[in-house]
Amino acid sequence: MYQVKIAYSTNTNLVTRLQGETIGLNDEVRVNVLPTKQMPGFERVIRKATQSDLKALFEAGNPLIEKVDSMVETPVEKVEPLEKIEQLETEHRSKRKKEKQDGELH
């Protein structure tokens, strides 16, 4: 089984991209999109990640996902600030972009 690392599990709005789709890592996320001159406002619902999504993210090297034997709750000892999460995701995206440019990804 796969899960979001405990240190990041309290952020209900944590999202990432997988194969061009935005997914919520901890829960379904609802975003109010403001209206513009060209379109009315609406609510966007971002689905919660499935186990297969988490597995794909883990195998791609996402630093926020871990493989576990079971989904047992572990006490949160330290919650990383949002800036740290953003830094890890930026590093992950840069690594993936470089690999793609080097032709290592398909």
C-alpha positions as CSV (number, residue, x, y, z in Angstrom):
1,M,0.0,0.0,0.0
2,Y,1.0,3.6,-0.5
3,Q,0.2,6.8,1.4
4,V,1.2,10.4,1.7
5,K,4.0,10.7,4.3
6,I,2.6,11.4,7.7
7,A,4.3,14.9,7.9
8,Y,2.2,16.0,4.9
9,S,-1.0,14.2,5.7
10,T,-2.6,17.1,7.5
11,N,-2.7,19.4,4.5
12,T,-6.2,18.8,3.0
13,N,-5.5,20.9,-0.1
14,L,-2.3,19.2,-1.1
15,V,-2.4,18.4,-4.9
16,T,-0.1,17.2,-7.6
17,R,-0.2,16.3,-11.2
18,L,-0.2,12.8,-12.6
19,Q,-0.3,12.2,-16.4
20,G,-1.7,15.7,-17.0
21,E,-4.4,15.4,-14.4
22,T,-4.5,17.3,-11.1
23,I,-5.3,15.0,-8.1
24,G,-5.7,15.6,-4.4
25,L,-3.2,13.6,-2.3
26,N,-5.1,13.6,1.0
27,D,-8.7,14.3,0.0
28,E,-11.0,15.6,-2.7
29,V,-10.3,19.3,-3.2
30,R,-12.9,21.9,-4.2
31,V,-11.7,25.1,-5.8
32,N,-13.8,28.1,-6.7
33,V,-12.8,29.4,-10.1
34,L,-13.5,33.1,-10.4
35,P,-15.6,34.4,-13.3
36,T,-14.0,36.3,-16.2
37,K,-15.4,38.3,-19.1
38,Q,-15.3,35.1,-21.2
39,M,-16.8,32.6,-18.7
40,P,-18.8,32.4,-15.6
41,G,-17.3,31.3,-12.3
42,F,-17.7,27.7,-11.2
43,E,-16.5,25.1,-8.7
44,R,-13.8,22.7,-9.8
45,V,-13.7,19.4,-8.0
46,I,-10.3,17.7,-7.9
47,R,-10.6,14.0,-7.2
48,K,-8.8,12.2,-4.4
49,A,-5.8,10.0,-5.4
50,T,-6.4,6.3,-5.6
51,Q,-3.9,3.6,-4.5
52,S,-2.9,3.1,-8.2
53,D,-2.3,6.9,-8.4
54,L,-0.2,6.9,-5.3
55,K,1.8,3.8,-6.6
56,A,2.5,5.6,-9.9
57,L,3.6,8.7,-8.0
58,F,5.9,6.7,-5.7
59,E,7.4,4.8,-8.6
60,A,8.0,8.2,-10.3
61,G,10.0,9.3,-7.3
62,N,7.5,11.7,-5.7
63,P,9.1,12.7,-2.4
64,L,5.7,13.0,-0.6
65,I,4.6,9.4,-1.1
66,E,5.8,6.3,0.8
67,K,5.2,2.6,0.6
68,V,3.8,1.0,3.8
69,D,2.9,-2.4,4.9
70,S,-0.5,-1.3,6.3
71,M,-2.4,2.0,6.7
72,V,-1.8,2.3,10.4
73,E,-2.0,5.8,11.8
74,T,1.3,7.1,13.1
75,P,1.5,10.2,15.3
76,V,2.7,13.3,13.6
77,E,6.0,14.3,15.1
78,K,6.8,17.1,12.8
79,V,4.8,18.8,10.1
80,E,6.8,20.4,7.4
81,P,5.9,23.9,6.4
82,L,4.2,24.4,3.0
83,E,7.4,26.1,1.7
84,K,9.3,22.8,2.2
85,I,6.6,20.8,0.4
86,E,6.7,23.2,-2.5
87,Q,10.5,23.0,-2.6
88,L,10.4,19.2,-2.7
89,E,7.8,19.2,-5.5
90,T,9.8,21.8,-7.5
91,E,12.9,19.7,-7.1
92,H,11.0,16.6,-8.2
93,R,9.6,18.4,-11.3
94,S,13.0,19.7,-12.2
95,K,14.5,16.2,-12.0
96,R,11.7,14.8,-14.1
97,K,12.1,17.6,-16.7
98,K,15.8,17.0,-17.0
99,E,15.3,13.2,-17.4
100,K,12.7,13.9,-20.1
101,Q,15.1,16.3,-21.9
102,D,17.8,13.6,-21.6
103,G,15.5,11.1,-23.3
104,E,15.2,8.9,-20.2
105,L,11.4,9.1,-20.1
106,H,8.9,8.0,-22.6
